[in-house]
């Protein structure tokens, strides 16, 4: 065994490491501890550690309910989202799936192979032609199944752009709206409210007219596990309206940035009411994993290493989230703050980065005069913003304040940490349970 591989704790050697540059980043004991805690969070988000908790070859047991899958003539799967392929692989290892569809992001190489699964790689976070093709194939697949058959829907975050069926507008219009919303700092609920009202598949429309049985197993990437927001509630229902969609554009002063054709569709929907999204659920949808699963695994690991742990979740604007974390930092030694959730960032520059790297840079800027600590934050999906990194890890070394401000002004946190050799690399993780972070004292 090389001296480098000795760095990794025995607890992590049984699994394939998800953090690819673990050894390069683990330059101090504190950083190594921090990376082990993050790794535990990522491992907890792996569908192969989740699906078998609920599914056996003959039944699905969840929330006190038992679904007997042996009584159906055929069982199919439809998976969309960043964990689509790994969820399918985990399910297929337990249940004999007849055939299925998997829709995952471009650049993410499917972990499941075989003729019985049709695999699409669509764009994320902006939809593309493949998103449209995949949505049409999924719709056809779902509507062709008989009443004695079952489809298990495997849903994870990212599904909104991977399946696109624009309603009354062009794909280019849909891409333009997505771009505007991505840069505006709207919440995911607001974002998806607008998407659902410009779509023929979202907000429960996919399953509205299907004849077969269905069940949705969902990995949550939104605050409060809101089923109508995860992948835009494609197999669920929607309690938002055209009126809500228009109010969101008004509230964030975005109407002037939106194509006229899009506004016409929303205004016509408001008048006609007939094209409103389904307000009742057709099939049962269950949350099988969320951000808390990651935080719990991280807490156990940190306590095992010997830290006193405080856990919290953060949402909303990244600047406010940083203030919340700063208030929790203790003066005591061997303390660990574990945080999860998902912040929003208003993109103001043309740089490279994402909300995790920006959060770490803002924390660094605010703690440069404090006692030594390690700060890290990563996206469990492995891709932070428009960068190829999952996030960043740093020690609160004294840095030039003006340099940090300059990088923040250009939304360029990714390049800042490239210079510091602090970017965390996981590549696509084939999962998505929001963001996780650690502060070690």
Order of alpha helices (4+ residues) and beta strands (2+ residues): alpha-alpha-alpha-beta-beta-beta-alpha-beta-beta-alpha-beta-alpha-alpha-alpha-beta-alpha-alpha-beta-alpha-beta-alpha-beta-alpha-beta-beta-alpha-alpha-beta-beta
